[in-house]
Amino acid sequence: MGEEKKSGGCMGWFIVLIVVGAIALALGFTLRNKFHQDDDGDSPVPGPPGPVAQKYGDALKIALQFF
C-alpha cells in the first residue's frame, strides 16, 4: 500500500536555523551595546571640580571643627 514520505524535515531545520540566528543576533547587539564606549558625555570631565556653593562650604567648615 502507499508509503507516505515525510517532507517536513528540511523545513524544520530551516526554522531552527532562523531561531538560532535571531538569538545570535540579539546576543551580539546586547554585548555590543554593553561594551561599546560612547563619547556622549558618559565619561567624567577631566580637571578639577567646579566651584563649591557657599552654604556647603560653611557646613563643611562647621563639620570639620568636630574632627
Residue pairs with C-beta under 8 A, 6 or more apart in sequence:
52 60
